[in-house]
């Protein structure tokens, strides 16, 4: 297979440059001005006036398979990711059964090999009882070990200090953490219940899952990582206070402690609970405008290293319940890149920085070889975006199995015109181009 992207505005490595990109058998062969003479036999894509970017790498999703497939499946959610310009994902272990053994973890890889439209990796889960299994994790084949230091979902809370010490000391690979202090959350929840009874307003969510809860847990994780020299990655930072735990002056390749921001914490604030209610109920909670603006600033100065989604679908019926019954989480992969590009339009971030945060830096942080950049010799994971088109979000256009989006009613002022994974087109701007026996996604490998 041979492809030539003609006259693209190539967004890559801090620049936007008009160039052609030539792809041969899934690998970028050349990037340059007028590659027509080198492209005999290639299919041509006219990219005039459009941004050509490396595909986004989402380091935190919940695709719900196995066991929770009434909410989502790897096939449906990876298709939505392809439509949103995400060409690689890393999925979390809190499925049913939970990925707490190497065999259960490998089952997920085998399923993804059958159905995933995009590249994939899966985190190994940690619990209070499975240290032997954690230690068997292959750092070259698995993105990391996930530790829930707050009981966000299921019974995967790791709250025994000796177990945490062991994981941080012995983990053979990167440790990714969900940080919320359980005791603080429970105390705040009891206060809310005493005040409101069973009718706790959704706007209480950031008060229950508070700044203090986040900071107590994140600071403990940093303390353990510094003690044991762990490669620690703290997921979905949601408060301004936590930012002081991270060092922006250290270059990413030298950092042992890194942080992630999620699109919903960059877009929504606590003022949106009145309109959106449970449909923006996440853990950690969407918090104040001050927190949101501080997280945005931290993306610009290098305090926070990557942007992800924490895509976590639930059915509409599940979300349309009261505070105690409605689960936390929502679907985001189909519009995460467009939301970030809308923020480019707002003027506080540049398109080059978006590509760095969603493609370059995830590849660098997780040490994914030959992906995340538009370079000769790299995999042709590419996204073509029309910055002059519009995308209106309605339920009719959603690919998520859950059938809803927190962005419903939003009009983004750009459009994903095409997505290629390993040189194979998987999205043409209207349709996902996958079928039985033809899935472009490959297992991510890691240079560790």
C-alpha positions in Angstrom: 0.0 0.0 0.0 1.4 3.4 -1.1 -0.2 6.7 -0.1 0.8 10.3 -0.8 -0.7 13.2 1.2 -0.3 16.3 -1.0 0.1 19.8 0.1 -0.7 19.2 3.8 -0.2 21.6 6.6 1.9 19.1 8.6 1.6 19.7 12.4 4.7 18.1 13.9 7.5 18.8 16.4 6.5 22.3 17.2 5.9 23.5 13.6 3.2 23.8 11.0 4.8 23.2 7.6 3.4 22.8 4.1 4.6 19.4 2.9 3.9 16.1 1.3 3.9 12.9 3.2 4.6 9.6 1.5 3.6 6.3 3.1 4.7 2.8 2.0 3.3 -0.4 3.6 2.2 1.3 6.7 5.4 3.3 7.3 6.2 6.9 6.6 8.7 6.9 3.8 9.3 10.6 3.3 8.3 14.0 4.4 9.1 16.9 2.1 8.2 19.5 -0.5 6.7 17.9 -3.7 7.3 14.2 -3.4 5.4 13.5 -6.7 8.4 12.0 -8.5 8.9 9.6 -5.6 5.3 8.5 -5.4 4.7 6.4 -8.5 1.7 4.1 -8.0 0.6 5.9 -4.8 -3.0 6.7 -4.0 -3.2 10.5 -3.6 -5.0 12.4 -0.9 -5.4 16.1 -1.5 -4.7 17.7 1.9 -4.6 21.3 0.7 -5.6 23.6 3.5 -5.9 20.8 6.0 -3.8 19.8 9.1 -2.0 16.5 8.9 -1.2 15.3 12.4 0.2 12.2 14.1 -2.6 10.3 15.6 -3.5 11.0 19.2 -2.3 8.4 21.9 -4.9 8.2 24.7 -3.2 6.8 27.8 -6.5 6.4 29.8 -9.7 4.8 28.6 -12.3 2.3 29.9 -13.7 0.3 27.1 -15.7 -2.0 29.5 -14.8 -5.4 27.9 -15.1 -8.0 29.3 -18.1 -8.1 31.5 -19.6 -4.6 31.1 -20.4 -4.8 27.4 -23.9 -3.3 27.9 -22.0 0.0 28.3 -19.3 -0.4 25.7 -17.1 -2.8 23.8 -13.6 -2.7 22.4 -15.0 -2.7 18.8 -17.4 0.1 19.3 -15.2 2.4 21.4 -12.1 1.9 19.2 -14.2 2.8 16.2 -15.3 6.0 18.0 -11.6 6.7 18.8 -10.7 6.3 15.1 -13.5 8.8 14.2 -12.0 11.2 16.7 -8.4 11.0 15.5 -7.2 8.7 18.3 -5.0 6.0 16.8 -3.7 4.3 20.0 -5.3 3.7 23.4 -4.3 2.3 26.8 -7.2 0.7 28.7 -7.8 0.2 32.4 -8.1 -3.0 34.3 -11.4 -2.5 36.1 -13.5 -4.7 33.9 -15.4 -7.9 34.9 -13.4 -9.9 35.7 -10.7 -7.4 36.6 -7.3 -7.7 34.9 -5.6 -8.9 38.1 -3.8 -11.9 36.6 -1.5 -12.2 33.6 -3.9 -14.6 32.0 -6.9 -12.3 32.3 -4.7 -9.4 31.0 -3.7 -11.4 28.0 -7.3 -12.3 27.3 -7.9 -8.6 26.7 -5.0 -8.3 24.3 -6.3 -11.3 22.4 -9.8 -9.8 22.1 -8.4 -6.4 20.9 -6.4 -8.2 18.2 -9.7 -9.5 16.9 -11.7 -6.3 16.9 -9.8 -3.1 17.5 -9.8 -0.4 14.8 -6.8 1.3 16.4 -3.6 0.4 18.3 -4.0 -0.9 21.9 -2.4 -1.6 25.2 -3.9 -2.7 28.5 -2.8 -1.8 32.1 -2.2 -4.6 34.6 -4.4 -4.1 37.6 -3.0 -4.0 41.2 -5.0 -5.0 44.3 -4.2 -5.7 47.9 -3.6 -9.4 47.1 -2.0 -9.8 43.7 1.6 -8.7 44.1 3.0 -11.9 42.5 1.0 -11.3 39.4 2.0 -7.6 39.2 5.7 -8.6 39.4 5.2 -10.8 36.3 4.3 -7.8 34.1 6.4 -7.5 31.0 7.5 -3.8 30.7 8.1 -4.2 27.0 4.6 -5.5 26.2 2.4 -3.8 28.8 1.9 0.0 29.2 1.9 0.0 33.0 0.5 -1.1 36.3 -2.7 0.7 37.5 -3.2 1.5 41.1 -6.5 2.8 42.4 -5.6 4.9 45.5 -9.3 5.8 45.7 -12.3 3.5 45.2 -13.5 4.9 41.9 -14.8 1.7 40.5 -15.4 -1.8 41.9 -13.3 -3.2 44.6 -9.8 -2.4 43.3 -8.9 0.1 46.0 -5.4 -0.4 47.2 -5.4 1.0 50.7 -2.8 -1.1 52.6 0.3 0.9 53.2 2.6 -2.1 53.0 1.1 -3.2 49.7 1.5 0.3 48.2 5.1 0.3 49.5 5.7 -3.0 47.7 4.1 -1.9 44.4 6.1 1.3 44.3 9.3 -0.5 45.2 9.0 -3.6 43.1 6.9 -2.7 40.0 8.7 -3.7 36.9 7.2 -0.9 34.9 5.5 2.5 35.1 2.9 2.9 37.9 -0.2 4.9 37.0 -2.4 6.0 39.9 -5.9 7.2 40.5 -5.5 9.5 43.5 -8.4 10.3 45.9 -8.1 9.8 49.6 -10.8 7.3 50.6 -11.3 8.5 54.2 -11.7 12.1 53.1 -14.3 11.2 50.5 -16.3 9.0 52.9 -16.3 11.8 55.5 -17.5 14.4 53.0 -20.1 11.9 51.7 -21.5 11.5 55.2 -21.7 15.2 55.7 -23.6 15.6 52.4 -26.0 12.8 53.3 -26.7 14.3 56.7 -27.5 17.7 55.0 -29.4 16.5 51.9 -30.6 13.0 52.7 -30.9 10.9 49.6 -31.4 13.9 47.4 -27.8 15.1 47.2 -27.4 17.6 44.3 -24.9 16.7 41.6 -23.2 20.1 42.3 -22.0 18.5 45.6 -19.8 16.1 43.7 -16.6 18.3 43.8 -17.2 19.0 47.4 -17.5 15.4 48.3 -14.6 14.3 46.1 -12.8 17.4 47.2 -9.5 19.2 46.5 -8.3 17.8 49.9 -9.1 14.3 48.9 -7.1 14.6 45.7 -4.1 16.3 47.3 -3.8 13.9 50.2 -3.7 10.9 47.9 -1.5 12.5 45.2 1.0 13.8 47.7 1.2 10.2 49.2 1.9 8.8 45.7 4.6 11.3 45.1 6.2 10.6 48.5 6.2 6.8 47.8 7.7 7.4 44.3 10.4 9.6 45.6 11.3 7.1 48.3 11.5 4.2 45.9 12.5 6.0 42.6 9.3 4.7 41.0 8.3 5.9 37.5 5.0 7.3 38.6 2.3 8.7 36.4 -0.6 10.4 38.2 -3.8 10.4 36.1 -6.5 13.1 35.6 -5.2 16.0 37.8 -8.2 18.0 38.7 -7.0 20.7 41.2 -4.7 23.7 41.2 -3.3 22.6 44.6 -1.9 19.3 43.2 0.2 21.1 40.6 2.9 22.0 43.2 3.7 18.3 43.4 5.3 18.3 39.9 8.5 19.8 38.5 8.1 21.6 35.2 11.9 22.3 34.9 12.8 18.7 34.4 12.8 17.5 30.7 10.3 14.8 30.1 12.9 12.0 29.3 14.4 12.6 32.7 11.2 12.8 34.7 10.3 10.0 37.1 7.1 11.6 38.2 4.6 12.8 35.5 1.0 13.9 35.3 -2.0 13.8 33.0 -4.8 16.2 32.4 -8.2 15.1 30.9 -10.3 16.9 28.4 -13.3 17.2 30.7 -11.2 19.0 33.4 -10.0 21.4 30.7 -13.5 22.1 29.3 -16.1 22.0 32.1 -16.3 23.7 35.5 -18.6 23.2 38.5 -20.9 25.8 37.0 -21.9 23.2 34.4 -23.5 20.8 36.9 -26.7 22.8 36.9 -27.2 22.0 33.2 -25.3 18.8 32.7 -25.9 17.0 36.0 -24.7 13.4 36.2 -23.5 13.6 32.6 -20.4 15.4 33.8 -20.0 13.4 37.0 -16.5 12.0 36.9 -14.0 10.8 39.5 -12.0 13.0 40.2 -14.7 15.6 40.0 -14.9 18.5 37.6 -14.1 21.4 39.9 -13.8 25.2 39.8 -13.0 27.6 37.0 -9.8 28.5 39.0 -8.8 24.8 39.0 -9.6 24.5 35.3 -7.5 27.6 34.4 -4.6 26.4 36.5 -4.6 23.0 34.8 -4.6 24.8 31.4 -1.7 26.9 32.4 0.2 23.8 33.6 -0.1 22.3 30.2 1.7 25.2 28.7 4.6 25.4 31.1 5.3 21.6 31.3 4.0 20.9 34.8 1.4 18.5 33.3 2.8 16.3 30.6 0.0 14.8 28.5 -3.7 15.1 27.7 -6.0 12.1 27.7 -9.8 11.4 28.0 -10.5 8.9 30.8 -13.3 7.8 28.4 -15.6 5.8 30.7 -19.1 5.1 29.3 -22.3 4.3 31.1 -25.7 3.8 29.7 -28.2 6.7 29.6 -30.4 4.8 32.0 -27.6 4.5 34.5 -26.7 8.1 34.3 -30.3 9.2 34.7 -30.4 8.4 38.3 -29.8 10.2 41.6 -26.5 11.1 43.0 -25.8 7.9 44.9 -26.9 5.6 42.0 -25.6 7.4 38.9 -22.0 6.1 38.2 -19.1 8.4 37.5 -17.6 8.6 34.0 -18.6 9.5 30.5 -17.6 8.9 26.8 -15.1 11.3 25.2 -12.8 9.7 22.6 -14.9 10.7 19.5 -14.6 14.4 20.3 -11.5 14.9 22.5 -9.2 16.1 19.8 -11.9 18.4 18.4 -12.4 19.8 21.9 -8.7 20.6 22.2 -8.7 22.2 18.7 -11.7 24.3 19.8 -9.4 25.5 22.6 -6.9 26.4 19.9 -9.6 28.6 18.3 -10.2 30.2 21.7 -6.5 31.2 21.6 -5.0 29.9 24.9 -3.2 27.0 23.3 -1.6 26.4 19.9 -2.2 23.5 17.6 1.4 22.5 17.8 1.1 22.2 21.6 -2.0 20.1 21.2 -0.1 17.6 19.0 2.7 17.6 21.5 0.5 16.8 24.4 -1.7 14.2 22.7 0.8 12.5 20.4 4.5 13.3 20.9 4.7 13.4 24.7 2.6 10.2 25.4 4.9 8.3 23.0 7.9 9.7 24.8 6.5 9.2 28.3 5.6 5.6 27.7 8.6 5.0 25.5 6.5 3.8 22.5 9.0 3.4 19.6 8.3 4.7 16.1 4.9 6.2 16.9 3.6 9.7 17.9 5.5 11.7 15.3 5.4 12.3 11.5 9.0 11.1 10.7 10.4 8.7 8.1 10.6 5.2 9.5 7.6 5.8 11.9 4.3 4.0 11.7 1.7 5.9 9.6 -0.7 6.7 12.4 -2.1 9.9 10.9 -5.1 12.2 11.2 -6.3 14.7 8.6 -8.3 17.6 10.1 -10.2 20.3 8.2 -9.8 23.5 10.4 -12.4 25.3 8.3 -15.3 22.7 8.7 -17.7 22.1 11.5 -18.8 19.1 13.5 -22.1 19.3 15.3 -22.4 16.8 18.1 -25.8 15.0 18.2 -26.8 11.5 19.2 -27.4 10.5 15.6 -23.7 10.8 14.8 -22.3 9.1 17.9 -20.4 5.8 17.6 -20.4 5.0 21.3 -22.4 2.0 22.3 -23.9 4.1 25.2 -25.4 6.5 22.7 -24.7 9.8 24.4 -22.0 12.5 24.9 -21.4 15.3 27.3 -20.7 17.4 24.3 -24.2 17.0 22.8 -25.4 20.3 21.3 -21.8 21.6 20.9 -20.6 22.7 17.5 -16.8 22.3 17.0 -15.2 24.4 14.3 -13.1 21.6 12.8 -13.6 18.2 11.5 -11.7 14.9 11.4 -11.7 14.2 7.7 -9.7 10.9 7.8 -7.7 8.7 10.1 -5.1 6.1 9.2 -3.7 3.4 11.5 -0.5 1.7 10.4 -1.2 3.2 6.9 -4.7 1.8 6.7 -7.6 4.2 6.5 -10.0 3.5 9.3 -12.2 6.7 9.1 -13.2 8.6 6.0 -15.0 11.5 7.7 -18.4 9.7 7.6 -17.8 6.0 8.1 -15.5 3.6 10.1 -13.7 1.5 7.5 -13.4 -1.8 9.4 -14.9 -5.2 8.8 -14.6 -8.8 9.9 -11.0 -9.9 9.6 -9.7 -6.5 8.7 -8.6 -4.5 11.7 -5.7 -2.0 11.4 -4.9 -1.8 15.1 -1.7 -3.5 16.5 -0.4 -4.1 20.0 1.7 -1.3 21.3 5.2 -2.2 22.3 7.5 -0.3 24.7 11.2 0.5 24.5 12.1 -0.3 28.2 
